[in-house]
Amino acid sequence: MSAIVFESVHRQFERDGKSFPALDNVTLTVADKEFVALVGPSGCGKTTCLRMAAGFEAPSSGRVLVGGVPVTGPGPDRAVVFQQFALFPWKSVEDNIAFGLRNRKVPADERRERIAGAIRLMGLEGYETAFPHQLSGGMQQRVAIARAYVLDPQALLMDEPFGALDAQTRVVMQEELVRLARVNPRTVLFITHAVEEAVYLADRVAIMTRRPGRIKEVIDVRSIRAAEAWDRHERVEDVMDLESFVHLRTHIWRSLREEKVGGER
């Protein structure tokens, strides 16, 4: 089943009385419980695609569907995780995770059960009463992801979620997200500038052209991961040393470099 679908999506923006195209005929399908990473040159429209899937922006033409239903605005079937953690500083870990459930009027007993499950899932036991300022960046992003997971969304939309983290914490969070994808899979559209991150995390990597953004190529990582048994390796660095990983990374880098060089001519 297709969970997220972009059908011939165009997006025009107005600036200083002039119109310019940001996206041109974007067509992409993300299957149910599939993890798709979107990479491309800066300004190519990656985040615009995610914002349209979230319902924060509308296409100029074409349409975006989630679960077969056209997106007309934000909805409970989608949860967004941003680069900035966007936690409420005056709320505890538990209360931050509970926020969406309370808004949906989830009964207290069910709410407590779901919060406890999300805390276990993200390894946050013992931090239930801590406040964001008492947590590291990685721990704060775990809370943000738990807050999204606890809502049981049909689609999880992640916009550079590890971009604000230091290199070591970013690697740890990548490993955590891979673990989550195996234990509790979700449909994920993941925006990143980091090619290695995209290849490590995603089932497929969609490469975008420079602006106006189009889907240039979609790389099937999942079949290679299965054939080469990447999952037998627990650490990111071990996977990134594999010849098959290096080949994919190099292919994507070259494709992106073509866009970068072409845009500077």
Residue pairs with C-beta under 8 A, 6 or more apart in sequence:
1 31
1 32
2 29
2 30
2 31
2 32
2 65
2 68
3 30
3 31
3 32
3 33
3 34
3 66
3 67
3 154
3 155
3 187
4 28
4 29
4 30
4 36
4 53
4 64
4 65
4 66
4 155
4 187
4 189
5 28
5 29
5 30
5 64
5 65
5 66
6 26
6 27
6 28
6 29
6 49
6 52
6 53
6 62
6 64
7 27
7 62
7 63
7 64
7 65
8 25
8 26
8 27
8 61
8 62
9 23
9 25
9 26
9 27
9 49
9 52
9 59
9 61
9 62
9 63
9 64
10 21
10 23
10 24
10 25
10 26
10 59
10 60
10 61
10 62
11 21
11 22
11 23
11 45
11 48
11 52
11 57
11 59
11 60
12 19
12 20
12 21
12 22
12 60
13 19
13 20
13 22
21 211
21 212
22 45
22 48
22 211
22 212
22 213
23 45
23 48
23 49
23 59
23 212
23 213
23 214
24 212
24 213
24 214
25 62
25 214
26 45
26 49
26 62
26 213
26 214
26 215
27 215
28 36
28 49
28 206
28 215
28 218
30 36
30 155
30 187
30 188
30 189
31 187
32 187
33 185
33 186
33 187
34 187
34 188
34 203
34 204
35 181
35 185
35 187
35 188
35 190
35 201
35 202
35 203
35 204
36 188
36 189
36 190
36 202
36 203
36 204
36 205
36 206
37 190
37 191
37 192
37 197
37 198
37 199
37 201
37 202
37 204
37 205
37 206
38 46
38 49
38 50
38 189
38 190
38 191
38 192
38 205
38 206
38 208
39 46
39 192
39 193
39 195
39 198
39 205
39 206
39 207
39 208
39 252
39 256
40 46
40 207
40 208
40 209
40 210
40 213
40 216
40 256
40 259
41 208
41 209
41 210
41 211
41 256
41 259
41 260
41 263
42 193
43 210
43 211
44 208
44 209
44 210
44 211
44 213
44 259
45 208
45 211
45 212
45 213
46 191
46 208
46 213
47 159
47 191
48 57
48 213
49 189
49 191
49 213
50 80
50 157
50 159
50 189
50 191
51 57
52 58
52 59
52 64
52 71
53 64
53 66
53 71
53 78
53 155
53 157
53 189
54 71
54 74
54 78
54 80
54 157
55 71
55 72
55 73
55 74
55 75
55 78
56 74
58 72
63 70
63 71
64 70
64 71
65 71
66 75
66 77
66 78
66 154
66 155
67 77
67 154
67 155
76 104
76 151
76 153
77 153
77 154
77 155
78 153
78 154
78 155
78 156
78 157
79 100
79 147
79 148
79 149
79 151
79 153
79 155
79 156
79 157
80 148
80 157
80 158
80 159
81 141
81 144
81 145
81 148
81 156
81 157
81 158
81 159
81 161
82 144
82 159
82 160
82 161
83 159
83 160
83 161
83 162
83 163
83 164
84 164
85 132
85 137
85 140
85 141
85 143
85 144
85 164
86 144
87 96
87 132
87 140
87 143
87 144
87 147
88 95
88 96
88 99
88 132
89 131
89 132
89 133
90 131
91 99
91 131
91 132
92 128
92 129
92 130
92 131
93 119
93 124
93 127
93 128
93 129
93 130
93 131
93 132
93 135
93 143
94 115
94 119
94 128
94 129
96 132
96 143
96 147
97 115
97 118
97 119
97 143
97 146
97 147
97 150
98 111
98 115
98 150
99 147
100 147
100 150
100 151
101 111
101 114
101 115
101 150
101 151
102 111
104 151
106 114
114 150
114 152
115 150
117 150
118 124
118 146
118 147
118 149
118 150
119 125
119 127
119 128
119 146
121 146
121 149
121 180
121 183
121 184
122 142
122 143
122 145
122 146
122 149
122 176
122 180
123 142
123 176
124 139
124 142
124 143
124 146
127 135
127 139
132 140
132 143
135 143
136 169
137 164
137 165
137 166
137 169
138 165
138 169
138 172
138 173
141 161
141 162
141 165
141 173
142 173
142 176
144 161
145 161
145 177
145 180
148 156
149 156
149 180
149 184
149 186
153 186
154 187
155 186
155 187
155 188
155 189
156 186
156 187
156 188
156 189
157 188
157 189
158 188
158 189
158 190
158 191
159 191
160 191
160 192
160 193
161 173
161 190
162 169
162 170
162 173
162 174
162 192
162 197
163 192
163 193
165 173
170 197
171 236
171 237
174 197
174 200
174 201
174 236
175 234
175 235
175 236
177 201
178 200
178 201
180 186
181 188
181 201
182 231
190 198
190 201
190 202
192 198
195 249
195 252
195 253
195 256
196 240
196 249
198 205
198 252
199 205
199 221
199 245
199 248
199 249
199 252
200 236
200 239
200 240
200 245
202 221
203 220
203 221
203 222
204 218
204 219
204 220
204 221
204 222
205 218
205 219
205 221
205 248
205 252
206 215
206 217
206 218
206 219
207 215
207 216
207 217
207 218
207 219
207 252
207 255
207 256
208 214
208 215
208 216
208 259
209 215
209 216
209 259
210 259
210 260
210 262
210 263
211 263
216 255
216 259
217 255
219 248
219 251
219 252
221 248
224 230
224 244
224 248
225 231
227 244
228 242
228 244
230 239
230 242
230 244
230 245
233 239
233 242
239 245
240 246
240 249
